[in-house]
């Protein structure tokens, strides 16, 4: 059973940056496309970005395109989300998972954008 552990969240001012990490257990991780998702208070979880198993292709939600970058290091079994030019509306708990979703959710990492 693959497990996912997200980290790197925190409190940041508008316009700031954060880099999230998602560490997976199990080498099978390398076979899966991965995604970053987020859930803001009172809202449903939404897909933010995806990356194919080899890392060649990425996709982004319109609200983060040009500001967020997803990447992965299969040797380290880790997926990253570089978030720049953060806005208050980016405040949410961020999760990683396969895309489509096949693994139980981890605990997520809280990102709060506020002055």
N, C-alpha and C positions, 0 to 999 in steps of 0.2 A: 504494500500500500504506500503510494507516494504521499509525502506530507510536504506542505508549503509553509514557509515562515517569512512573513513580510517585515521589513524594517526600514528605517530612514525617515519616518514622518516626524512632524514637529510643528511648532508655531513659527510662522514666517510672515513678514510684512508684505503687503501688496507690491508686486514687482520683483519679489525675491525668487530664489530658486531652492529646490530640494532635489535630492536623488534618492529614489526608493530602490530597494533591493528585495528580491524574492529568491530565497534559497530553497531548493527542492532536494528531497532525499530520493535516491534511486536513479540509476543511469538511464532508465526508460524515458526520463524527462526529455532526453535529446530527440526522441521520436515525435514529440508533440509540438504543434503550434501552441503558442502561449498568448495570454491576454492579461492586461491590467483592467480592473473594474473598480468602480467606486460607488459608494452609497452615501448620499447626503441625508441629514436628518429629515424624516418625513417623506423621503422619496425612495423610489425603487432603485435597485442596483443597476448600474448602466455600464456598458462596455466603453472603455476609454481608448485602448490601443491594442493591436495584435501584432504578432511577429511569427513568421513561419518557422518550422523546425530548424532549418539551416540558417535562418536570420536574413535571408535575401530580400524578403518582402515584408513591408509593414503597412498597417492601416491605422487611421486615427479618426476619432469622432470629430465632427466639425468644430465643436467648441474648444478643442485643444490643439487642433492642427496648426503647425507653425510654432507652437510653444513647448510641446512635449515631444520627447524622443524615446522610443522603446528600443532596447537592445538586449542581447543575450550573450552569455559566455558558456557554451556547452561543456567546456573543460571544467569549469567551476560550478556547473549545474545551477546557474543563477540568471535571473532575468532582471533587467533594470528599467527604471522609468525616470528619465531626466526631465524635470519640470522647471521651466523658466517662465518669467513674466507672470507669476502666479496672481490670481484674482480671488477676491473673497468667495466667488461662486465655485471655486475649486475646492472649497472646504468640504471634506468628506472622509470617510474611512476607505482606504484604498486596499484592494485585494488583488492577488494574482491567481490565475487558474489556467487550465488548458483552454483552448478554444477550438471546438466547443467544450463546454464544461464537463469534465469527467471525474474530478477529484473533490473530496470534501473541502469546504472552505477553511482557510486558516483564520487566524485571529485578526488579520488586517493590521494596517498601521494608520493612525490618525494624522491627517493633514489639516491644519487650521491656518487660514490666511486672514490676517486681521491686523489692523494698525493699533 
